[in-house]
């Protein structure tokens, strides 16, 4: 369904039918909802806070892998969260080349509240889908 036959049988490209276009529109909607409901942090900052709440103190490198960010992006996100007082960073006790990242008490409290807000963000993003459609969407996105 990515192409149509146009005049004289020529294949035409319709932007509106392309998966990337549809994913971008869905992402824009989700980001708008996220910004309205959780203006204190960005989605990438939230991902780091949520993962730290799940994992506890972990290396910055491992943290980046777990949330799907490259090293430079992870460093920038950690720097911004550190400036907000939400994460702490310390040299590893076993390898001085590694930084261990953990939540501060303020970060842990924020993350606990933010997870509830994030669940509502997901609900609002998926509001027009049935429970079966939601499950199918997540399964299909996992396949990508």
DSSP file (Angstrom, degrees, kcal/mol; ACC not computed):
  #  RESIDUE AA STRUCTURE BP1 BP2  ACC     N-H-->O    O-->H-N    N-H-->O    O-->H-N    TCO  KAPPA ALPHA  PHI   PSI    X-CA   Y-CA   Z-CA
    1    1 A X              0   0    0      0, 0.0     3,-0.0     0, 0.0     0, 0.0   0.000 360.0 360.0 360.0  17.6    0.0    0.0    0.0
    2    2 A X        +     0   0    0      1,-0.1    12,-0.9    11,-0.0     2,-0.3   0.601 360.0  39.2 -90.4 -12.0    3.0    2.3   -0.3
    3    3 A X  E     -A   13   0A   0     10,-0.2     2,-0.3    14,-0.1    10,-0.2  -0.964  62.5-159.7-136.9 154.8    2.4    3.1   -4.0
    4    4 A X  E     -A   12   0A   0      8,-1.8     8,-3.8    -2,-0.3     2,-0.7  -0.867  29.8-110.3-123.3 160.3   -0.5    3.8   -6.3
    5    5 A X  E     -A   11   0A   0     -2,-0.3     6,-0.3     6,-0.2     5,-0.1  -0.856  42.1-168.9 -92.9 122.3   -0.8    3.7  -10.0
    6    6 A X    >   -     0   0    0      4,-4.6     3,-1.4    -2,-0.7     4,-0.1  -0.008  41.1 -33.0 -92.8-161.5   -1.1    7.2  -11.3
    7    7 A X  G >  S+     0   0    0      1,-0.3     3,-1.6     2,-0.2    -1,-0.3  -0.233 129.8  13.8 -56.5 143.9   -2.0    8.5  -14.7
    8    8 A X  G 3  S-     0   0    0      1,-0.3    -1,-0.3    -3,-0.1    -2,-0.1   0.734 130.2 -70.6  61.0  25.5   -0.9    6.4  -17.7
    9    9 A X  G <  S+     0   0    0     -3,-1.4    -1,-0.3     1,-0.2    -2,-0.2   0.513  89.7 150.1  76.6   3.2   -0.1    3.5  -15.3
   10   10 A X    <   -     0   0    0     -3,-1.6    -4,-4.6    -5,-0.1     2,-0.4  -0.447  51.0-116.2 -71.2 142.6    2.9    5.2  -13.7
   11   11 A X  E     -A    5   0A   0     -6,-0.3     2,-0.3    -2,-0.1    -6,-0.2  -0.659  34.5-160.4 -79.2 130.2    3.6    4.2  -10.2
   12   12 A X  E     -A    4   0A   0     -8,-3.8    -8,-1.8    -2,-0.4     2,-0.6  -0.834  13.7-130.9-114.6 153.6    3.3    7.2   -7.8
   13   13 A X  E     -A    3   0A   0     -2,-0.3     2,-0.7   -10,-0.2   -10,-0.2  -0.889  16.7-162.8-102.7 122.5    4.7    7.7   -4.4
   14   14 A X    >   -     0   0    0    -12,-0.9     3,-1.8    -2,-0.6     4,-0.3  -0.920   7.2-160.4-109.9 110.9    2.2    9.0   -1.8
   15   15 A X  G >  S+     0   0    0     -2,-0.7     3,-2.0     1,-0.3     6,-0.3   0.890  90.2  61.9 -52.5 -43.5    3.9   10.4    1.2
   16   16 A X  G 3  S+     0   0    0      1,-0.3    -1,-0.3    -3,-0.1   -14,-0.0   0.662 102.2  52.3 -62.5 -17.0    0.7   10.0    3.3
   17   17 A X  G <  S+     0   0    0     -3,-1.8    -1,-0.3   -15,-0.2     2,-0.2   0.440  86.0 108.2 -96.6  -1.3    0.9    6.2    2.8
   18   18 A X    <>  -     0   0    0     -3,-2.0     4,-2.2    -4,-0.3     5,-0.2  -0.563  69.2-134.8 -86.8 140.7    4.5    5.8    4.0
   19   19 A X  H  > S+     0   0    0     -2,-0.2     4,-2.9     1,-0.2     5,-0.2   0.884 105.2  53.9 -60.0 -41.0    5.3    4.1    7.3
   20   20 A X  H  > S+     0   0    0      1,-0.2     4,-2.2     2,-0.2    -1,-0.2   0.896 108.6  49.1 -62.2 -40.0    7.9    6.7    8.2
   21   21 A X  H  > S+     0   0    0     -6,-0.3     4,-2.2     2,-0.2    -1,-0.2   0.934 113.7  45.7 -63.7 -47.0    5.4    9.5    7.7
   22   22 A X  H  X S+     0   0    0     -4,-2.2     4,-2.4     1,-0.2    -2,-0.2   0.890 112.6  50.4 -66.4 -39.4    2.7    7.8    9.8
   23   23 A X  H  X S+     0   0    0     -4,-2.9     4,-2.7     2,-0.2    -1,-0.2   0.901 109.8  51.4 -63.9 -39.6    5.2    7.0   12.5
   24   24 A X  H  X S+     0   0    0     -4,-2.2     4,-2.6    -5,-0.2    -2,-0.2   0.919 110.6  47.8 -64.0 -42.8    6.4   10.6   12.6
   25   25 A X  H  X S+     0   0    0     -4,-2.2     4,-2.1     2,-0.2    -2,-0.2   0.915 113.1  48.0 -64.2 -42.0    2.8   11.9   13.0
   26   26 A X  H  X S+     0   0    0     -4,-2.4     4,-2.4     1,-0.2    -2,-0.2   0.915 112.5  49.3 -63.7 -42.0    2.1    9.4   15.7
   27   27 A X  H  X S+     0   0    0     -4,-2.7     4,-3.0     2,-0.2     5,-0.2   0.898 108.4  53.1 -64.4 -40.6    5.3   10.4   17.5
   28   28 A X  H  X S+     0   0    0     -4,-2.6     4,-2.1     2,-0.2    -1,-0.2   0.917 109.9  48.5 -60.7 -42.1    4.5   14.1   17.2
   29   29 A X  H  X S+     0   0    0     -4,-2.1     4,-2.1     2,-0.2    -2,-0.2   0.942 113.1  47.3 -62.2 -46.9    1.1   13.4   18.8
   30   30 A X  H  X S+     0   0    0     -4,-2.4     4,-2.8     1,-0.2    -2,-0.2   0.911 111.3  50.6 -61.6 -43.2    2.7   11.4   21.6
   31   31 A X  H  X S+     0   0    0     -4,-3.0     4,-2.8     2,-0.2    -1,-0.2   0.861 108.3  52.9 -64.6 -35.4    5.4   14.1   22.2
   32   32 A X  H  X S+     0   0    0     -4,-2.1     4,-1.8    -5,-0.2    -1,-0.2   0.924 111.9  45.3 -64.3 -44.0    2.8   16.8   22.4
   33   33 A X  H  X S+     0   0    0     -4,-2.1     4,-2.3     2,-0.2     5,-0.2   0.925 113.6  50.3 -64.0 -44.8    0.9   14.8   25.1
   34   34 A X  H  X S+     0   0    0     -4,-2.8     4,-3.1     1,-0.2    -2,-0.2   0.933 110.1  49.4 -59.3 -47.9    4.2   14.1   26.9
   35   35 A X  H  < S+     0   0    0     -4,-2.8    -1,-0.2     1,-0.2    -2,-0.2   0.855 113.5  47.2 -62.5 -35.3    5.2   17.8   26.9
   36   36 A X  H  < S+     0   0    0     -4,-1.8     3,-0.3    -5,-0.2    -1,-0.2   0.884 120.9  35.3 -73.4 -38.8    1.8   18.8   28.2
   37   37 A X  H  < S+     0   0    0     -4,-2.3    -2,-0.2     1,-0.2    -3,-0.2   0.754 131.2  26.3 -90.4 -25.8    1.6   16.2   31.0
   38   38 A X    ><  +     0   0    0     -4,-3.1     3,-1.0    -5,-0.2    -1,-0.2  -0.521  64.4 156.6-136.6  68.5    5.3   16.1   32.0
   39   39 A X  T 3   +     0   0    0     -3,-0.3    -1,-0.1     1,-0.2    -4,-0.1   0.631  62.3  76.4 -71.8 -11.9    6.9   19.4   31.2
   40   40 A X  T 3  S+     0   0    0     -3,-0.1     2,-0.3     1,-0.0    -1,-0.2   0.800 105.0  19.2 -70.0 -28.4    9.7   19.0   33.8
   41   41 A X  S <  S-     0   0    0     -3,-1.0     2,-0.2    -6,-0.0    -3,-0.1  -0.916  76.7-113.7-139.0 162.2   11.7   16.5   31.6
   42   42 A X     >  -     0   0    0     -2,-0.3     4,-2.7     1,-0.1     5,-0.2  -0.477  40.2-103.5 -86.5 166.1   12.0   15.3   28.1
   43   43 A X  H  > S+     0   0    0      1,-0.2     4,-2.3     2,-0.2     5,-0.1   0.883 123.8  50.2 -58.6 -37.6   11.1   11.8   27.0
   44   44 A X  H  > S+     0   0    0      2,-0.2     4,-1.8     1,-0.2    -1,-0.2   0.891 110.3  49.6 -69.5 -37.0   14.7   10.8   26.8
   45   45 A X  H  > S+     0   0    0      2,-0.2     4,-2.3     1,-0.2    -2,-0.2   0.916 111.0  50.1 -64.9 -41.9   15.3   12.2   30.3
   46   46 A X  H  X S+     0   0    0     -4,-2.7     4,-3.2     1,-0.2     5,-0.3   0.917 106.6  55.4 -61.1 -42.6   12.3   10.3   31.6
   47   47 A X  H  X S+     0   0    0     -4,-2.3     4,-2.3     1,-0.2    -1,-0.2   0.909 109.1  47.3 -57.5 -43.0   13.6    7.1   30.0
   48   48 A X  H  X S+     0   0    0     -4,-1.8     4,-2.5     2,-0.2    -1,-0.2   0.928 113.6  47.3 -64.6 -45.3   16.9    7.4   31.9
   49   49 A X  H  X S+     0   0    0     -4,-2.3     4,-2.1     1,-0.2    -2,-0.2   0.922 113.2  48.2 -62.8 -44.2   15.1    8.1   35.2
   50   50 A X  H  X S+     0   0    0     -4,-3.2     4,-1.6     2,-0.2    -1,-0.2   0.903 112.7  48.1 -64.0 -41.5   12.7    5.2   34.7
   51   51 A X  H  X S+     0   0    0     -4,-2.3     4,-2.9    -5,-0.3     5,-0.3   0.901 111.1  50.3 -68.1 -40.2   15.5    2.8   33.8
   52   52 A X  H  X S+     0   0    0     -4,-2.5     4,-2.7     1,-0.2    -1,-0.2   0.876 107.8  54.2 -64.1 -36.3   17.6    3.9   36.8
   53   53 A X  H  < S+     0   0    0     -4,-2.1    -1,-0.2    -5,-0.2    -2,-0.2   0.869 115.0  41.2 -63.5 -35.5   14.5    3.4   39.1
   54   54 A X  H  < S+     0   0    0     -4,-1.6    -2,-0.2    -5,-0.1    -1,-0.2   0.898 127.8  28.4 -75.1 -42.7   14.3   -0.2   37.7
   55   55 A X  H  < S-     0   0    0     -4,-2.9    -3,-0.2     1,-0.3    -2,-0.2   0.719  89.9-144.9 -97.5 -25.0   18.0   -1.0   37.7
   56   56 A X     <  -     0   0    0     -4,-2.7    -1,-0.3    -5,-0.3     2,-0.2  -0.516  65.3  -1.4  80.8-162.0   19.6    1.1   40.5
   57   57 A X  S    S+     0   0    0     -2,-0.2     2,-0.3    43,-0.1    45,-0.2  -0.410  78.3 160.0 -65.4 128.6   23.1    2.4   40.0
   58   58 A X  E     -B  101   0B   0     43,-2.0    43,-3.5    -2,-0.2    -2,-0.0  -0.945  44.7 -82.6-143.8 164.0   24.6    1.3   36.6
   59   59 A X  E  >  -B  100   0B   0     -2,-0.3     4,-2.7    41,-0.3    41,-0.2  -0.334  36.0-121.6 -67.7 151.4   27.4    2.5   34.4
   60   60 A X  H  > S+     0   0    0     39,-2.3     4,-2.3     1,-0.2     5,-0.1   0.878 114.2  53.5 -59.6 -38.3   26.6    5.3   32.0
   61   61 A X  H  > S+     0   0    0     38,-0.3     4,-1.9     2,-0.2    -1,-0.2   0.940 110.8  44.5 -63.1 -48.4   27.5    3.1   29.1
   62   62 A X  H  > S+     0   0    0      1,-0.2     4,-2.5     2,-0.2    -2,-0.2   0.895 110.7  55.6 -63.5 -40.8   25.1    0.3   30.2
   63   63 A X  H  X S+     0   0    0     -4,-2.7     4,-1.7     1,-0.2    -1,-0.2   0.930 106.6  50.2 -57.0 -47.5   22.4    2.9   30.9
   64   64 A X  H  X>S+     0   0    0     -4,-2.3     5,-2.8     1,-0.2     4,-0.6   0.911 110.9  49.0 -58.5 -43.6   22.7    4.2   27.3
   65   65 A X  H ><5S+     0   0    0     -4,-1.9     3,-0.8     1,-0.2    -1,-0.2   0.911 109.2  52.8 -62.2 -42.0   22.4    0.7   25.9
   66   66 A X  H 3<5S+     0   0    0     -4,-2.5    -1,-0.2     1,-0.2    -2,-0.2   0.811 115.9  38.6 -66.6 -30.2   19.3   -0.1   28.0
   67   67 A X  H 3<5S-     0   0    0     -4,-1.7    -1,-0.2    -5,-0.2    -2,-0.2   0.363 114.4-112.4-103.1   5.4   17.5    3.1   26.9
   68   68 A X  T <<5 +     0   0    0     -3,-0.8     2,-0.3    -4,-0.6    -3,-0.2   0.872  69.9 132.3  72.9  38.5   18.6    2.9   23.2
   69   69 A X      < -     0   0    0     -5,-2.8    -1,-0.2    -6,-0.1    -2,-0.1  -0.924  55.4-116.7-122.1 148.3   20.8    6.0   23.1
   70   70 A X     >  -     0   0    0     -2,-0.3     4,-2.6     1,-0.1     5,-0.2  -0.281  38.7 -99.7 -73.6 168.8   24.3    6.5   21.8
   71   71 A X  H  > S+     0   0    0      1,-0.2     4,-2.5     2,-0.2     5,-0.2   0.882 120.4  49.6 -60.3 -43.3   27.1    7.5   24.2
   72   72 A X  H  > S+     0   0    0      2,-0.2     4,-2.1     1,-0.2    -1,-0.2   0.914 113.0  46.4 -65.5 -42.4   27.1   11.2   23.3
   73   73 A X  H  > S+     0   0    0      2,-0.2     4,-2.5     1,-0.2     5,-0.2   0.924 112.1  51.4 -65.2 -43.5   23.3   11.5   23.8
   74   74 A X  H  X S+     0   0    0     -4,-2.6     4,-2.9     1,-0.2     5,-0.2   0.926 109.1  50.7 -59.2 -45.6   23.5    9.6   27.1
   75   75 A X  H  X S+     0   0    0     -4,-2.5     4,-2.7     1,-0.2    -1,-0.2   0.923 111.3  48.3 -58.9 -45.1   26.2   11.8   28.4
   76   76 A X  H  X S+     0   0    0     -4,-2.1     4,-2.2     2,-0.2    -1,-0.2   0.905 112.8  47.4 -62.9 -42.3   24.2   14.9   27.5
   77   77 A X  H  X S+     0   0    0     -4,-2.5     4,-2.5     2,-0.2     5,-0.2   0.934 113.4  47.9 -64.7 -45.7   21.0   13.6   29.1
   78   78 A X  H  X S+     0   0    0     -4,-2.9     4,-2.6     1,-0.2    -2,-0.2   0.913 110.3  52.8 -61.8 -42.5   22.9   12.5   32.3
   79   79 A X  H  X S+     0   0    0     -4,-2.7     4,-2.2    -5,-0.2    -1,-0.2   0.922 111.3  46.1 -58.1 -44.7   24.6   16.0   32.4
   80   80 A X  H  X S+     0   0    0     -4,-2.2     4,-1.3     2,-0.2    -2,-0.2   0.899 113.6  47.8 -67.9 -39.8   21.2   17.7   32.2
   81   81 A X  H  <>S+     0   0    0     -4,-2.5     5,-2.6     2,-0.2     6,-0.8   0.862 110.9  52.3 -68.6 -34.2   19.6   15.4   34.8
   82   82 A X  H ><5S+     0   0    0     -4,-2.6     3,-1.5    -5,-0.2    -2,-0.2   0.915 106.8  52.8 -64.5 -43.0   22.6   16.0   37.1
   83   83 A X  H 3<5S+     0   0    0     -4,-2.2    -1,-0.2     1,-0.3    -2,-0.2   0.809 107.9  51.9 -63.0 -28.9   22.2   19.7   36.8
   84   84 A X  T 3<5S-     0   0    0     -4,-1.3    -1,-0.3    -5,-0.1    -2,-0.2   0.502 116.8-116.8 -83.8  -4.7   18.6   19.3   37.8
   85   85 A X  T < 5S+     0   0    0     -3,-1.5    22,-0.4    -4,-0.3    21,-0.3   0.685  84.9 114.2  79.6  18.3   19.7   17.4   40.9
   86   86 A X  S   <S+     0   0    0     -5,-2.6    18,-1.9    20,-0.2     2,-0.3   0.701  72.3  34.4 -97.2 -22.0   17.9   14.2   39.8
   87   87 A X  E     -C  103   0B   0     -6,-0.8     2,-0.3    16,-0.3    16,-0.2  -0.948  63.3-149.6-132.3 155.9   20.9   11.9   39.2
   88   88 A X  E     -C  102   0B   0     14,-3.2    14,-2.4    -2,-0.3     2,-0.4  -0.896   9.8-160.0-116.9 150.4   24.3   11.4   40.7
   89   89 A X  E     +C  101   0B   0     -2,-0.3     2,-0.3    12,-0.2    12,-0.2  -0.999  14.9 168.5-134.5 133.4   27.4   10.3   38.9
   90   90 A X  E     -C  100   0B   0     10,-2.3    10,-3.9    -2,-0.4     2,-0.1  -0.978  41.7 -95.5-139.9 150.1   30.5    8.8   40.5
   91   91 A X  E     -C   99   0B   0     -2,-0.3     8,-0.2     8,-0.2     5,-0.2  -0.425  53.4-100.8 -61.6 142.1   33.6    7.0   39.3
   92   92 A X        -     0   0    0      6,-2.7     6,-0.1     3,-0.7    -1,-0.1  -0.355  19.7-136.8 -62.5 142.9   33.1    3.2   39.5
   93   93 A X  S    S+     0   0    0      1,-0.2     3,-0.2    -3,-0.1    -1,-0.1   0.753 104.9  38.4 -72.0 -23.7   34.8    1.6   42.5
   94   94 A X  S    S+     0   0    0      1,-0.3     2,-0.3     4,-0.0    -1,-0.2   0.674 127.8  26.6-101.4 -20.3   36.1   -1.3   40.2
   95   95 A X    >   -     0   0    0      3,-0.1     3,-2.2     1,-0.1    -3,-0.7  -0.834  60.9-161.9-147.3 102.9   37.0    0.7   37.1
   96   96 A X  T 3  S+     0   0    0     -2,-0.3    -1,-0.1     1,-0.3    -3,-0.0   0.614  89.3  66.6 -65.1 -11.9   37.9    4.3   37.3
   97   97 A X  T 3  S+     0   0    0     -6,-0.1     2,-0.3     2,-0.0    -1,-0.3   0.675  92.8  75.7 -79.6 -16.3   37.2    4.8   33.6
   98   98 A X  S <  S-     0   0    0     -3,-2.2    -6,-2.7    -6,-0.1     2,-0.5  -0.724  70.9-143.0-100.7 145.1   33.5    4.2   34.1
   99   99 A X  E     - C   0  91B   0     -2,-0.3   -39,-2.3    -8,-0.2     2,-0.5  -0.902  11.2-146.8-102.2 133.0   30.9    6.4   35.6
  100  100 A X  E     -BC  59  90B   0    -10,-3.9   -10,-2.3    -2,-0.5     2,-0.4  -0.871  14.5-157.3 -97.2 129.8   28.2    4.9   37.8
  101  101 A X  E     +BC  58  89B   0    -43,-3.5   -43,-2.0    -2,-0.5     2,-0.3  -0.896  19.5 161.8-111.0 135.7   24.9    6.7   37.5
  102  102 A X  E     - C   0  88B   0    -14,-2.4   -14,-3.2    -2,-0.4     2,-0.3  -0.958  39.8 -96.4-145.3 163.2   22.2    6.6   40.1
  103  103 A X  E     - C   0  87B   0     -2,-0.3   -16,-0.3   -16,-0.2     2,-0.1  -0.596  31.8-135.1 -78.5 141.1   19.1    8.5   41.2
  104  104 A X     >  -     0   0    0    -18,-1.9     4,-2.8    -2,-0.3     5,-0.2  -0.429  36.9 -98.4 -77.8 168.6   19.4   11.1   43.9
  105  105 A X  H  > S+     0   0    0      1,-0.2     4,-2.1     2,-0.2     5,-0.2   0.902 130.3  49.3 -55.9 -39.2   16.6   11.0   46.6
  106  106 A X  H  > S+     0   0    0    -21,-0.3     4,-2.5     1,-0.2    -1,-0.2   0.899 110.7  50.2 -65.5 -39.6   14.9   13.8   44.6
  107  107 A X  H  > S+     0   0    0    -22,-0.4     4,-2.9     2,-0.2    -2,-0.2   0.889 109.2  50.8 -65.3 -40.1   15.3   11.8   41.4
  108  108 A X  H  X S+     0   0    0     -4,-2.8     4,-2.1     2,-0.2    -1,-0.2   0.909 112.1  47.0 -64.5 -42.1   13.9    8.7   43.0
  109  109 A X  H  X S+     0   0    0     -4,-2.1     4,-1.8    -5,-0.2    -2,-0.2   0.919 114.3  47.1 -65.3 -43.4   10.8   10.7   44.2
  110  110 A X  H  X S+     0   0    0     -4,-2.5     4,-3.1     1,-0.2    -2,-0.2   0.935 111.4  51.1 -63.2 -45.4   10.4   12.3   40.9
  111  111 A X  H  X S+     0   0    0     -4,-2.9     4,-2.1     1,-0.2    -1,-0.2   0.893 107.3  53.7 -60.6 -40.7   10.7    9.0   39.0
  112  112 A X  H  X S+     0   0    0     -4,-2.1     4,-0.8     1,-0.2    -1,-0.2   0.916 115.3  39.8 -61.1 -43.3    8.1    7.4   41.2
  113  113 A X  H  X S+     0   0    0     -4,-1.8     4,-1.5     1,-0.2     3,-0.4   0.902 113.1  55.9 -70.2 -40.4    5.6   10.2   40.4
  114  114 A X  H  X S+     0   0    0     -4,-3.1     4,-3.0     1,-0.2    -2,-0.2   0.808  97.5  61.9 -66.2 -31.6    6.6   10.4   36.8
  115  115 A X  H  X S+     0   0    0     -4,-2.1     4,-1.8     2,-0.2    -1,-0.2   0.898 104.5  49.0 -62.1 -39.7    5.9    6.7   36.1
  116  116 A X  H  X S+     0   0    0     -4,-0.8     4,-1.5    -3,-0.4    -1,-0.2   0.911 112.5  47.6 -65.0 -41.7    2.3    7.2   37.0
  117  117 A X  H  X S+     0   0    0     -4,-1.5     4,-2.2     1,-0.2    -2,-0.2   0.907 108.7  55.1 -64.1 -41.9    2.1   10.2   34.7
  118  118 A X  H  X S+     0   0    0     -4,-3.0     4,-2.4     1,-0.2    -1,-0.2   0.871 103.9  54.6 -61.2 -37.4    3.8    8.2   31.9
  119  119 A X  H  X S+     0   0    0     -4,-1.8     4,-2.1     1,-0.2    -1,-0.2   0.897 109.2  47.8 -63.0 -39.0    1.1    5.6   32.2
  120  120 A X  H  X S+     0   0    0     -4,-1.5     4,-2.5     2,-0.2    -2,-0.2   0.853 108.6  54.8 -69.5 -34.0   -1.5    8.3   31.7
  121  121 A X  H  X S+     0   0    0     -4,-2.2     4,-2.7     2,-0.2    -2,-0.2   0.930 108.7  48.3 -62.7 -45.3    0.4    9.6   28.7
  122  122 A X  H  X S+     0   0    0     -4,-2.4     4,-2.3     2,-0.2    -2,-0.2   0.927 110.7  51.5 -60.2 -45.1    0.4    6.2   27.1
  123  123 A X  H  < S+     0   0    0     -4,-2.1     4,-0.3     1,-0.2    -2,-0.2   0.922 112.1  45.9 -58.4 -45.1   -3.4    5.9   27.8
  124  124 A X  H >< S+     0   0    0     -4,-2.5     3,-1.0     1,-0.2     4,-0.2   0.904 111.5  51.9 -66.7 -40.4   -4.0    9.3   26.2
  125  125 A X  H 3< S+     0   0    0     -4,-2.7     3,-0.3     1,-0.2    -1,-0.2   0.894 119.3  35.8 -61.3 -39.7   -1.8    8.4   23.2
  126  126 A X  T >< S+     0   0    0     -4,-2.3     3,-2.4    -5,-0.2    -1,-0.2   0.254  81.8 117.4 -98.3  11.9   -3.6    5.1   22.6
  127  127 A X  T <  S+     0   0    0     -3,-1.0    -1,-0.2    -4,-0.3    -2,-0.1   0.773  72.8  53.3 -55.3 -32.8   -7.1    6.3   23.5
  128  128 A X  T 3  S+     0   0    0     -3,-0.3     2,-0.3    -4,-0.2    -1,-0.3   0.485  96.6  85.0 -84.6  -0.9   -8.6    5.8   20.1
  129  129 A X  S <  S-     0   0    0     -3,-2.4     2,-0.1     1,-0.0    -3,-0.0  -0.768  77.2-124.3-102.7 146.4   -7.4    2.1   20.0
  130  130 A X     >  -     0   0    0     -2,-0.3     4,-2.7     1,-0.1     5,-0.2  -0.379  35.9-102.6 -74.5 163.4   -9.2   -0.9   21.4
  131  131 A X  H  > S+     0   0    0      1,-0.2     4,-2.2     2,-0.2     5,-0.2   0.896 125.6  50.3 -55.2 -39.5   -7.3   -3.1   23.9
  132  132 A X  H  > S+     0   0    0      1,-0.2     4,-2.2     2,-0.2    -1,-0.2   0.912 110.5  48.9 -65.4 -41.7   -6.7   -5.6   21.1
  133  133 A X  H  > S+     0   0    0      2,-0.2     4,-2.8     1,-0.2    -2,-0.2   0.887 109.6  52.9 -64.7 -38.8   -5.4   -2.9   18.7
  134  134 A X  H  X S+     0   0    0     -4,-2.7     4,-2.4     2,-0.2     5,-0.2   0.942 110.3  46.8 -60.4 -48.3   -3.1   -1.6   21.4
  135  135 A X  H  X S+     0   0    0     -4,-2.2     4,-2.2     1,-0.2    -2,-0.2   0.903 113.7  48.6 -61.0 -41.5   -1.6   -5.1   21.9
  136  136 A X  H  X S+     0   0    0     -4,-2.2     4,-2.7     2,-0.2    -2,-0.2   0.908 109.6  52.1 -66.9 -41.9   -1.2   -5.6   18.2
  137  137 A X  H  X S+     0   0    0     -4,-2.8     4,-2.7     2,-0.2     5,-0.2   0.937 111.2  46.8 -59.5 -47.5    0.4   -2.2   17.7
  138  138 A X  H  X S+     0   0    0     -4,-2.4     4,-2.2     1,-0.2    -1,-0.2   0.914 112.8  50.1 -62.1 -42.6    3.0   -2.9   20.4
  139  139 A X  H  X S+     0   0    0     -4,-2.2     4,-1.2    -5,-0.2    -1,-0.2   0.912 112.4  47.0 -62.7 -42.6    3.7   -6.3   19.0
  140  140 A X  H  X S+     0   0    0     -4,-2.7     4,-1.0     1,-0.2     3,-0.3   0.904 111.0  50.8 -67.6 -41.6    4.2   -4.9   15.5
  141  141 A X  H >< S+     0   0    0     -4,-2.7     3,-0.6     1,-0.2    -1,-0.2   0.880 106.1  56.6 -63.6 -36.6    6.4   -2.1   16.7
  142  142 A X  H 3< S+     0   0    0     -4,-2.2    -1,-0.2     1,-0.2    -2,-0.2   0.834 102.3  56.6 -61.7 -31.4    8.5   -4.7   18.6
  143  143 A X  H 3<        0   0    0     -4,-1.2    -1,-0.2    -3,-0.3    -2,-0.2   0.768 360.0 360.0 -72.9 -24.9    9.0   -6.5   15.2
  144  144 A X    <<        0   0    0     -4,-1.0    -1,-0.3    -3,-0.6    -2,-0.2   0.499 360.0 360.0 -73.1 360.0   10.5   -3.4   13.7
